[in-house]
Amino acid sequence: MQFVTREKYLDFLHSWKDHEIIKVISGVRRSGKSTLLRLFKNELLENGVGEDQIHSINFENRKFREIETYKQLEDYLFERFVENKMNYVFLDEIQNIKSFEKAVNALFVENNVDVYITGSNAYFMSGELATLLSGRYVELPILPLSFKEFVAWHKQYNDVSAGWSLPMFYNEYIKSSFPYTIILQSKDERDTYLDGLVSTVLIKDVVERNKITDVGALERITDFLFNVIGSSISINKVRNTLKSNGLPLSAVTVDKYINSLEKALLFYSARRFNIRGKRLLEREEKFYTVDVGLRNLRLPDSPEDAGHVLENIVYLELLRRFKNVYVGKIDEFEVDFVAVNTKQEIQYFQVALTTLDKNILARELRSLRKIPDAYPRSLLTLDEINRTANYNGIQKINVLDWLLQDSTKDY
């Protein structure tokens, strides 16, 4: 298989190489964490690092099943370290080792050890990790392929794609953005792969980790969230919908199950942000899935909602580019996304399939025009005609052009 070169993620690893800090790579299963480490290890070898200096363990590989405790992990590694040289340690899916942080902290204090760890749930994005590793880490959250990475791979390795237009690339992209799916030849193969993926996430990262007993209820809630991507929901709304369909659950249980799905990185929630007051609101959130292909798999008979699918794609891209992404509230109107970088600078985004109809254009511009500050405001659409208009400072951009733009993110 020809791997997708995740340049932005590799740049992050390059920038922190040999620094006395733990590198944490988090992301949903099969989003490319192991492949990223493999590419980085190959670069180390090409630049003169010896194979005996690289120590790599994937804790889901049966070869390492005998390593069950942090003490066994320490013993395994320390007896293999090369003296007087830098040792590079890669620990993949380390959440499978109980009290793993004790081993990682022991590695951290060694002068000749550079540590990289990965995990498949938001445990690695929570305050828990900061406490366990005593703030001694930097984090790289990764997502499945961006549209830019997807297009680049096809242009390099898929001869047929030479004649594809950007809309054709987009239609392929929304079938799934997981790296392995780009080499699958049929819908049946892709569906089988995605079905196995979502089942693994639900069982290993949700049911087993959170000791959930009602798997049927979990799956119903999962499908509900897939069905309402881009829509405002509350715990009570989910609970009432399930109750009307014959599944009575307490609000506490619903909240626990949704929180577990978020921690498994299957879904992301976008909180509401009061634009005038520059503060977060404790009201309904919007949910987006890590891959719209999973939604298509779980809801094959659901009418295609192209607008919310596009909104989901834009949300994920904003996560790649900004530290925080919210849903904006300005008076009685909504701004699709408020994106905030590490310098607390803001950008506003409105997303629509098309704004060629003047009534739709007026509706989409309305909320952006009410924003009182001077931060950039963009209107993203799939329009081929009039794709770069400017409406008194509101910049219209073809969303596929925008997805291909170079971007950076300060981690």
Buried (B, 14 or more C-beta within 10 A) or exposed (E): EEBBBBEBBBEBBEEBBEEEBBBBBBBBBBBBBBBBBBBBBEBBEEEEBEEEBBBBBBBBEEEBEEBEBBEBBBEBBBEEBEEEEBBBBBBBBBBBBEEBBBBBBBBBEBEEBBBBBBBBBBBBBEEEBEEBBEEBBEBBBBBBBBBBBBBBBBEEBBEEBEEBEBEEBBEBBBBBBBBBBBEBEEEEEBBEBBEEBBEBBBBBBBBEBBEBEBEEBBBBBBBBBBBBBBBBBEBEBBBEBBEEEEBEBEEEBBBBBBBBBBBBBBBBBBBBBBBEEEEEBEEBBBBBBBBBBBBBBBBEEEEEBEBBBBBBBBBBBBBBBBBBBBBBBBEEBBBBBBBBBEEEEBBBBBBBBBBEEEEBBEBBBEBBBBBEEEEEBBBBBBBEEEBEBEBEEBBBBBBBEBBBEEBEBEE
